Amino acid sequence: MNTEDDRLSSLSDDLIIKILSYNKTKQAIKTSILSSRWKNIWKSIPHLDLSTDDVTSLTSTDDVTSLTTLDEFNRVLSSHNNEIELKSVKLSVRGEFRQEFVKTVIKYAFSHNVQKMTIICLDEKRNEIPLSLFISQSLKDLTLIGCARYWSQLYKNKSSWDLPALTTLHLENVVESHGNRDEYGGLFSKCPNLKNLTLSNCTINDYNLSSIRYSELSNLTVDKGLYSVANVVAPYLKNLTIVNCRCDLLIYAPELSSLMYKNLFYRHLFAHGLSSLEKVDFYLSYLDEADGPDTVNILQQFRNVKNLTLGLEIVELDSFVDVVSDLPSPFAKLTSVKIYPGNEKGEKNVKIPTQVENFLLDASPSATLSIYSREEVKALRDATSAQRIMAKLEGLLEWEKIDCEMNMNEQGETQINKGQHVKKKISQIRRCWTDLFGQINEDNVKIDDILSMLDQIEVLVQGLPTSKKDSIQAQFSSLRAEANSVMKLILDRMKIKCVGKVSAFMNLL
């Protein structure tokens, strides 16, 4: 690559660190071979993204070489600038040395005042994440995914997290947690500033969520999961989201202003003291005629709401229509009502019964009523999905351009000394080809990812109505041209590496 085209050389160290922070640590370490200037830049990155899958692929020309054991992996941490406080650590783990590896990373992160930590378990084996190590004065944001089976250790030892600065907690795929109310409540007793809690796809037995009484909790999301009953007792809770939970729900949250309740099937929902509630999104996708009266009773608890969104399947229910026909409208403060279908099955043309419209609007005649067809909802979802994938692809392409530019600086040809012993030559050649095949496979995966995203976007865009397609098509066309350019860069890089390896082999002969 020509020097005049080397954009990276003109960037400041701070900007390079910012760019590298968006990528996995193994990619950042690889940049150390580019030049003497790049040798130590990665060591000052305040974000670490580590994975046990990367143990054999991290390389550096300094004291971090080809990593094949946990001890060598630990040298990555010891090589990192000890004066740098960590803003975030992400750790993905699988394999036999998980527990030792996780302990090492957690201790290192907490000793460097990490603010955000994410730990992800990638397999179905015993996930022995040592949660009792979570003692930190700096940690503000914690995500645990698949870290299920170590909770019982905390209950047995009556341990609790000591995380006084923690404001955000996300637990996903947590199962097999056992303990009584006092023990579960004790787990969070030293997290006094917790404001945002997400429980996603959790199966939690033998305790009742009413034992979690957060005085500072503002936002609670329970997304999927199995509970015996869920009692939400939070005096300052502002936003509550309940999605596809197989449980009855009891709510006491006098400051609650926004509620989303989206379930496939009917579950009992009891709410008390919701005088501050202003926004409700309420969906039940699969209802029996017997559910109509109970659903009406639930809606009457939301009498103070200003913005109400309902699932079409609710207002289409004959038993719901029969009940509301004899009831006055309880919604005296409404400003808007929106009706959305929760699924794409059913009649295409949507028109709600007059009795339902009167029940919703008679007490607030100035409120607006918007009814969305199944086609409109599908178009909106597809357009949103297309935009999301395009944004992800744009970020991927931008990094690949930088990655290609950095790798073009690498020496394509591997030098092999003709005078060395034949066995050593053969061993070196084998390593060369192994490295090459690994790099080719990695580049193939990148190209496959780009092509897959392009295909996904194209399918979504082609299915959109003209009114939405026109606004996205131009952006997609430009993105596709950019993707073709980047894939060509990746192929050129593969060619350079192949030529270098072949040249090294011919040099030996």
Secondary structure per residue as TSV (DSSP state, phi and psi in degrees):
chain	resnum	aa	ss	phi	psi
A	1	M	-	360.0	137.3
A	2	N	-	-69.9	146.0
A	3	T	G	-60.9	-38.3
A	4	E	G	-65.2	-20.0
A	5	D	G	-95.2	-1.5
A	6	D	-	-80.8	86.2
A	7	R	G	-65.5	-30.4
A	8	L	G	-65.5	-34.2
A	9	S	G	-64.5	-23.7
A	10	S	G	-88.7	-6.5
A	11	L	S	-81.5	149.3
A	12	S	-	-75.5	159.9
A	13	D	H	-60.3	-39.7
A	14	D	H	-61.1	-40.7
A	15	L	H	-70.7	-38.1
A	16	I	H	-62.7	-42.8
A	17	I	H	-60.3	-40.8
A	18	K	H	-63.7	-41.8
A	19	I	H	-64.5	-46.6
A	20	L	H	-66.6	-24.2
A	21	S	T	-66.8	-19.0
A	22	Y	T	-83.9	0.4
A	23	N	S	-125.3	168.6
A	24	K	-	-65.1	152.2
A	25	T	H	-61.4	-34.0
A	26	K	H	-63.0	-35.0
A	27	Q	H	-68.9	-39.0
A	28	A	H	-64.4	-41.1
A	29	I	H	-63.3	-36.2
A	30	K	H	-61.0	-26.0
A	31	T	G	-70.7	-12.5
A	32	S	G	-67.6	-15.5
A	33	I	G	-88.8	-3.4
A	34	L	S	-68.1	-43.8
A	35	S	-	-168.4	173.7
A	36	S	T	-64.0	-30.9
A	37	R	T	-66.1	-37.4
A	38	W	T	-83.3	-8.6
A	39	K	T	-55.8	-38.6
A	40	N	T	-115.9	1.4
A	41	I	G	-60.9	-42.2
A	42	W	G	-60.9	-23.5
A	43	K	G	-70.9	-13.5
A	44	S	G	-104.5	8.6
A	45	I	-	-71.7	126.8
A	46	P	S	-84.4	6.5
A	47	H	E	-124.2	126.3
A	48	L	E	-113.8	131.3
A	49	D	E	-126.5	98.9
A	50	L	E	-113.8	150.6
A	51	S	E	-148.5	140.9
A	52	T	G	-65.4	-20.9
A	53	D	G	-68.3	-17.6
A	54	D	G	-94.0	4.2
A	55	V	T	-58.5	-36.4
A	56	T	T	-95.2	5.0
A	57	S	T	-120.6	-4.3
A	58	L	-	-76.5	131.0
A	59	T	-	-135.9	152.7
A	60	S	-	-162.1	154.6
A	61	T	S	-90.1	-2.1
A	62	D	S	-92.8	-131.5
A	63	D	S	-89.1	3.2
A	64	V	-	-109.1	106.6
A	65	T	-	-106.4	-160.3
A	66	S	-	-61.5	120.3
A	67	L	-	-94.1	119.4
A	68	T	-	-124.0	-7.2
A	69	T	S	-134.8	164.8
A	70	L	H	-62.6	-37.3
A	71	D	H	-59.7	-42.0
A	72	E	H	-66.9	-35.3
A	73	F	H	-63.8	-39.1
A	74	N	H	-60.5	-24.1
A	75	R	H	-67.7	-22.0
A	76	V	H	-62.2	-45.1
A	77	L	H	-66.7	-41.4
A	78	S	H	-69.7	-24.6
A	79	S	H	-82.1	-19.5
A	80	H	S	-66.7	145.8
A	81	N	-	-57.6	114.3
A	82	N	T	-69.8	-14.6
A	83	E	T	-88.4	-9.3
A	84	I	-	-86.1	126.9
A	85	E	-	-81.9	137.7
A	86	L	-	-86.4	130.7
A	87	K	S	-84.6	-36.5
A	88	S	E	-152.8	150.8
A	89	V	E	-135.9	126.4
A	90	K	E	-117.7	131.1
A	91	L	E	-132.9	121.3
A	92	S	E	-111.3	127.0
A	93	V	E	-129.9	144.7
A	94	R	-	-162.9	157.7
A	95	G	S	111.8	176.9
A	96	E	T	-71.6	-28.3
A	97	F	T	-98.0	23.4
A	98	R	H	-53.3	-53.3
A	99	Q	H	-63.1	-46.3
A	100	E	H	-62.3	-42.6
A	101	F	H	-63.0	-45.9
A	102	V	H	-63.7	-42.6
A	103	K	H	-58.7	-43.1
A	104	T	H	-61.9	-45.9
A	105	V	H	-68.0	-43.0
A	106	I	H	-60.6	-46.9
A	107	K	H	-62.3	-41.3
A	108	Y	H	-63.6	-44.6
A	109	A	H	-62.2	-46.4
A	110	F	H	-68.5	-31.1
A	111	S	H	-72.8	-14.2
A	112	H	T	-113.4	27.6
A	113	N	T	55.1	44.8
A	114	V	-	-60.3	143.1
A	115	Q	S	-102.0	-29.3
A	116	K	E	-135.7	133.2
A	117	M	E	-136.7	137.0
A	118	T	E	-129.7	126.3
A	119	I	E	-123.4	126.5
A	120	I	E	-125.4	126.0
A	121	C	E	-95.3	127.9
A	122	L	-	-102.6	0.4
A	123	D	S	-134.1	-178.6
A	124	E	S	-99.0	7.0
A	125	K	S	-76.4	-178.8
A	126	R	-	-62.9	119.1
A	127	N	-	-95.2	79.4
A	128	E	-	-86.2	69.8
A	129	I	-	-83.4	121.7
A	130	P	-	-75.5	78.6
A	131	L	G	-65.2	-21.5
A	132	S	G	-67.3	-12.1
A	133	L	G	-79.6	-4.6
A	134	F	-	-79.6	81.3
A	135	I	B	-129.0	109.2
A	136	S	-	-153.1	139.2
A	137	Q	S	-89.8	-12.3
A	138	S	S	-107.2	-25.0
A	139	L	-	-64.5	124.8
A	140	K	-	-110.7	-25.9
A	141	D	E	-137.1	122.5
A	142	L	E	-131.5	129.5
A	143	T	E	-125.6	126.3
A	144	L	E	-123.6	121.7
A	145	I	E	-122.2	119.3
A	146	G	S	77.2	12.1
A	147	C	-	-93.1	70.6
A	148	A	-	-91.5	-50.1
A	149	R	T	-88.0	5.1
A	150	Y	T	-95.2	-4.1
A	151	W	H	-62.3	-37.6
A	152	S	H	-59.5	-30.7
A	153	Q	H	-61.9	-40.0
A	154	L	H	-65.3	-43.6
A	155	Y	H	-62.2	-44.1
A	156	K	H	-61.2	-41.2
A	157	N	H	-91.6	2.1
A	158	K	T	51.9	42.9
A	159	S	-	-85.3	162.4
A	160	S	-	-144.2	148.4
A	161	W	-	-67.4	140.0
A	162	D	B	-112.7	85.5
A	163	L	-	-132.2	73.3
A	164	P	T	-65.2	-22.5
A	165	A	T	-93.2	-6.0
A	166	L	-	-64.0	125.3
A	167	T	-	-116.0	-22.6
A	168	T	E	-131.9	127.4
A	169	L	E	-133.1	128.3
A	170	H	E	-125.7	118.4
A	171	L	E	-115.4	127.1
A	172	E	E	-134.1	136.9
A	173	N	S	58.0	44.0
A	174	V	-	-93.6	124.3
A	175	V	-	-136.0	168.5
A	176	E	-	55.6	44.6
A	177	S	B	-98.2	125.8
A	178	H	-	-128.2	141.4
A	179	G	-	160.8	162.3
A	180	N	-	-87.7	179.7
A	181	R	H	-60.5	-44.4
A	182	D	H	-62.0	-40.7
A	183	E	H	-66.8	-41.8
A	184	Y	H	-67.6	-43.4
A	185	G	H	-61.4	-34.2
A	186	G	H	-66.2	-26.8
A	187	L	H	-57.6	-35.0
A	188	F	T	-106.1	11.6
A	189	S	T	-65.9	-21.4
A	190	K	B	-108.4	30.3
A	191	C	-	-123.0	66.0
A	192	P	T	-71.5	-15.4
A	193	N	T	-107.6	18.0
A	194	L	-	-65.8	121.2
A	195	K	-	-116.0	-26.1
A	196	N	E	-128.3	118.2
A	197	L	E	-127.4	128.1
A	198	T	E	-125.4	125.0
A	199	L	E	-114.4	111.4
A	200	S	E	-119.5	123.1
A	201	N	E	54.7	44.1
A	202	C	E	-101.3	139.5
A	203	T	E	-114.4	104.2
A	204	I	B	-122.8	114.3
A	205	N	-	-108.7	166.1
A	206	D	S	66.6	18.1
A	207	Y	-	-153.5	164.7
A	208	N	-	-116.9	132.1
A	209	L	G	-63.6	-11.1
A	210	S	G	-66.3	-17.6
A	211	S	G	-71.6	-14.6
A	212	I	-	-92.2	99.5
A	213	R	-	-116.9	93.5
A	214	Y	-	-92.5	119.5
A	215	S	S	-72.1	-23.8
A	216	E	S	-109.1	-1.3
A	217	L	-	-62.6	127.7
A	218	S	-	-109.7	-33.8
A	219	N	E	-133.3	126.0
A	220	L	E	-130.5	127.8
A	221	T	E	-125.5	125.1
A	222	V	E	-118.6	105.6
A	223	D	E	-113.2	105.3
A	224	K	E	66.6	167.3
A	225	G	E	129.8	168.8
A	226	L	E	-127.2	121.4
A	227	Y	E	-136.2	156.0
A	228	S	E	-69.6	-45.0
A	229	V	E	-158.8	148.3
A	230	A	E	-118.9	112.1
A	231	N	E	-105.7	121.2
A	232	V	E	-104.3	109.6
A	233	V	E	-121.1	100.1
A	234	A	-	-147.5	105.4
A	235	P	T	-65.2	-23.6
A	236	Y	T	-116.7	17.1
A	237	L	-	-65.6	130.9
A	238	K	-	-104.6	-41.0
A	239	N	E	-129.7	128.1
A	240	L	E	-129.3	127.6
A	241	T	E	-124.7	123.5
A	242	I	E	-123.0	119.4
A	243	V	E	-129.5	119.9
A	244	N	E	50.4	52.6
A	245	C	E	-105.9	128.0
A	246	R	E	-86.1	71.1
A	247	C	E	-161.4	158.7
A	248	D	E	-80.0	153.9
A	249	L	E	-128.4	129.2
A	250	L	E	-118.1	129.7
A	251	I	E	-121.8	127.9
A	252	Y	E	-129.0	102.8
A	253	A	-	-150.8	83.8
A	254	P	T	-62.8	-20.2
A	255	E	T	-98.6	5.0
A	256	L	-	-62.1	126.9
A	257	S	-	-112.8	-21.3
A	258	S	E	-138.9	130.4
A	259	L	E	-132.4	126.0
A	260	M	E	-114.9	124.5
A	261	Y	E	-128.4	111.0
A	262	K	E	-132.6	107.5
A	263	N	E	-129.3	152.0
A	264	L	S	-72.3	-40.1
A	265	F	S	-124.8	163.4
A	266	Y	-	-69.2	135.6
A	267	R	-	-136.5	149.1
A	268	H	-	-67.1	135.4
A	269	L	E	-133.0	121.9
A	270	F	E	-121.9	128.1
A	271	A	E	-128.3	143.5
A	272	H	E	-134.2	139.9
A	273	G	-	67.1	42.2
A	274	L	-	-99.9	45.4
A	275	S	T	-69.6	-19.0
A	276	S	T	-94.7	-1.5
A	277	L	-	-67.0	124.0
A	278	E	-	-116.4	-26.7
A	279	K	E	-133.8	127.7
A	280	V	E	-133.8	130.3
A	281	D	E	-116.2	117.6
A	282	F	E	-131.1	115.0
A	283	Y	E	-130.9	134.7
A	284	L	E	-136.1	115.1
A	285	S	S	-83.9	-36.7
A	286	Y	S	-124.7	103.7
A	287	L	-	-118.9	147.7
A	288	D	-	-96.8	159.3
A	289	E	G	-59.2	-28.0
A	290	A	G	-68.8	-15.7
A	291	D	G	-84.3	-10.4
A	292	G	H	-57.0	-55.1
A	293	P	H	-59.2	-42.3
A	294	D	H	-65.0	-37.0
A	295	T	H	-65.6	-38.9
A	296	V	H	-61.6	-42.1
A	297	N	H	-60.8	-38.6
A	298	I	H	-63.3	-46.7
A	299	L	H	-62.3	-33.5
A	300	Q	H	-65.7	-20.3
A	301	Q	T	-73.4	-12.7
A	302	F	T	-102.2	33.8
A	303	R	T	-63.9	-21.2
A	304	N	T	-92.3	2.6
A	305	V	-	-67.6	148.5
A	306	K	S	-104.3	-37.7
A	307	N	E	-122.0	115.6
A	308	L	E	-120.8	126.4
A	309	T	E	-119.0	127.5
A	310	L	E	-122.7	150.2
A	311	G	E	-75.7	136.6
A	312	L	H	-58.1	-34.6
A	313	E	H	-60.9	-26.0
A	314	I	H	-70.6	-52.5
A	315	V	H	-75.7	-12.8
A	316	E	T	-82.8	-12.2
A	317	L	-	-71.5	126.0
A	318	D	H	-59.9	-42.5
A	319	S	H	-67.1	-31.0
A	320	F	H	-65.6	-46.0
A	321	V	H	-61.0	-42.5
A	322	D	H	-61.3	-41.5
A	323	V	H	-69.8	-47.7
A	324	V	H	-70.0	-17.5
A	325	S	T	-60.5	-26.9
A	326	D	T	-105.4	10.4
A	327	L	S	-116.5	143.6
A	328	P	-	-74.9	157.8
A	329	S	-	-70.7	128.5
A	330	P	-	-90.7	-3.2
A	331	F	-	-97.5	83.1
A	332	A	T	-83.0	-11.0
A	333	K	T	-113.7	9.8
A	334	L	-	-63.9	138.9
A	335	T	S	-115.4	-25.9
A	336	S	E	-153.1	146.3
A	337	V	E	-130.9	131.3
A	338	K	E	-124.7	138.2
A	339	I	E	-116.6	117.9
A	340	Y	E	-120.5	138.8
A	341	P	-	-72.7	137.3
A	342	G	S	-83.5	-19.5
A	343	N	S	-140.9	170.4
A	344	E	S	-94.5	2.6
A	345	K	-	-90.5	150.5
A	346	G	S	119.2	-174.2
A	347	E	-	-63.2	140.6
A	348	K	S	-72.6	-43.5
A	349	N	S	-81.4	130.3
A	350	V	-	-113.3	127.2
A	351	K	-	-152.0	118.9
A	352	I	-	-83.4	150.8
A	353	P	-	-63.5	151.2
A	354	T	H	-60.3	-37.6
A	355	Q	H	-61.2	-38.5
A	356	V	H	-68.3	-43.9
A	357	E	H	-59.6	-41.7
A	358	N	H	-64.8	-40.7
A	359	F	H	-61.8	-36.9
A	360	L	H	-80.3	-35.7
A	361	L	H	-115.2	-14.7
A	362	D	T	-58.2	-35.5
A	363	A	T	-82.2	-11.0
A	364	S	-	-138.7	72.5
A	365	P	T	-62.5	-20.3
A	366	S	T	-87.1	-4.6
A	367	A	-	-69.7	147.3
A	368	T	E	-90.4	146.8
A	369	L	E	-121.5	122.7
A	370	S	E	-122.4	127.8
A	371	I	E	-119.1	125.8
A	372	Y	-	-109.4	132.4
A	373	S	-	-76.5	167.2
A	374	R	H	-65.9	-34.5
A	375	E	H	-64.9	-41.2
A	376	E	H	-65.7	-40.6
A	377	V	H	-67.1	-42.4
A	378	K	H	-61.8	-43.3
A	379	A	H	-62.3	-40.4
A	380	L	H	-65.3	-42.8
A	381	R	H	-64.8	-43.2
A	382	D	H	-66.1	-40.0
A	383	A	H	-64.7	-41.0
A	384	T	H	-65.1	-42.1
A	385	S	H	-63.6	-41.9
A	386	A	H	-61.9	-43.2
A	387	Q	H	-64.1	-39.1
A	388	R	H	-65.4	-45.2
A	389	I	H	-67.0	-37.6
A	390	M	H	-64.2	-40.0
A	391	A	H	-63.8	-40.6
A	392	K	H	-64.8	-42.0
A	393	L	H	-66.8	-38.5
A	394	E	H	-59.0	-43.7
A	395	G	H	-64.6	-40.6
A	396	L	H	-63.7	-44.0
A	397	L	H	-65.2	-39.4
A	398	E	H	-63.2	-42.1
A	399	W	H	-68.6	-39.8
A	400	E	H	-63.9	-33.9
A	401	K	H	-63.4	-43.2
A	402	I	H	-67.4	-42.2
A	403	D	H	-63.0	-41.6
A	404	C	H	-64.1	-40.6
A	405	E	H	-63.8	-39.2
A	406	M	H	-69.6	-41.7
A	407	N	H	-72.9	-22.9
A	408	M	T	-65.3	-20.9
A	409	N	T	-79.6	-14.2
A	410	E	S	-71.7	152.0
A	411	Q	-	-73.0	116.1
A	412	G	-	-69.8	-32.5
A	413	E	S	-96.3	130.8
A	414	T	-	-91.6	122.6
A	415	Q	-	-80.8	132.2
A	416	I	-	-124.9	126.3
A	417	N	-	-76.2	119.9
A	418	K	T	-63.9	-24.6
A	419	G	T	-82.8	-7.9
A	420	Q	S	-78.3	164.8
A	421	H	-	-61.2	147.9
A	422	V	H	-58.7	-42.3
A	423	K	H	-61.2	-39.5
A	424	K	H	-67.4	-38.1
A	425	K	H	-62.3	-45.8
A	426	I	H	-62.9	-42.6
A	427	S	H	-61.3	-41.5
A	428	Q	H	-68.0	-39.5
A	429	I	H	-61.7	-43.0
A	430	R	H	-60.7	-41.7
A	431	R	H	-64.8	-38.6
A	432	C	H	-59.5	-48.7
A	433	W	H	-67.4	-36.9
A	434	T	H	-61.7	-45.1
A	435	D	H	-61.0	-42.6
A	436	L	H	-63.2	-47.5
A	437	F	H	-62.0	-37.5
A	438	G	H	-63.4	-42.4
A	439	Q	H	-66.8	-40.8
A	440	I	H	-63.3	-43.7
A	441	N	H	-62.0	-41.4
A	442	E	H	-63.2	-42.2
A	443	D	H	-68.5	-36.2
A	444	N	H	-61.5	-40.5
A	445	V	H	-62.7	-41.3
A	446	K	H	-62.6	-44.5
A	447	I	H	-64.8	-41.0
A	448	D	H	-60.6	-41.0
A	449	D	H	-62.3	-43.6
A	450	I	H	-63.5	-47.3
A	451	L	H	-63.4	-39.2
A	452	S	H	-62.6	-43.7
A	453	M	H	-66.9	-38.9
A	454	L	H	-60.5	-42.3
A	455	D	H	-63.8	-42.6
A	456	Q	H	-62.2	-44.3
A	457	I	H	-64.0	-43.6
A	458	E	H	-61.5	-43.4
A	459	V	H	-60.4	-44.5
A	460	L	H	-65.8	-43.7
A	461	V	H	-66.9	-41.5
A	462	Q	H	-63.9	-27.6
A	463	G	T	-85.3	-4.1
A	464	L	S	-78.9	150.5
A	465	P	-	-66.6	159.1
A	466	T	H	-55.8	-37.7
A	467	S	H	-60.9	-32.4
A	468	K	H	-96.4	-29.2
A	469	K	H	-65.7	-41.7
A	470	D	H	-60.3	-36.7
A	471	S	H	-74.2	-21.2
A	472	I	H	-101.7	-28.2
A	473	Q	H	-59.6	-43.7
A	474	A	H	-62.4	-43.3
A	475	Q	H	-63.3	-40.6
A	476	F	H	-67.1	-39.8
A	477	S	H	-61.7	-43.0
A	478	S	H	-65.0	-41.1
A	479	L	H	-66.4	-37.1
A	480	R	H	-65.5	-39.7
A	481	A	H	-64.7	-39.6
A	482	E	H	-64.9	-39.8
A	483	A	H	-63.8	-41.3
A	484	N	H	-61.4	-39.8
A	485	S	H	-64.5	-43.3
A	486	V	H	-68.0	-40.8
A	487	M	H	-63.1	-33.5
A	488	K	H	-66.1	-39.8
A	489	L	H	-61.2	-42.0
A	490	I	H	-64.0	-42.5
A	491	L	H	-64.6	-39.4
A	492	D	H	-61.9	-40.0
A	493	R	H	-64.4	-41.5
A	494	M	H	-61.0	-40.5
A	495	K	H	-63.4	-44.7
A	496	I	H	-60.9	-43.3
A	497	K	H	-65.9	-41.4
A	498	C	H	-63.2	-44.6
A	499	V	H	-60.9	-40.9
A	500	G	H	-63.1	-42.8
A	501	K	H	-68.1	-41.9
A	502	V	H	-63.1	-40.9
A	503	S	H	-60.9	-40.8
A	504	A	H	-63.4	-41.1
A	505	F	H	-65.2	-44.0
A	506	M	H	-64.4	-33.5
A	507	N	H	-62.9	-35.8
A	508	L	H	-66.9	-41.0
A	509	L	-	-67.5	360.0
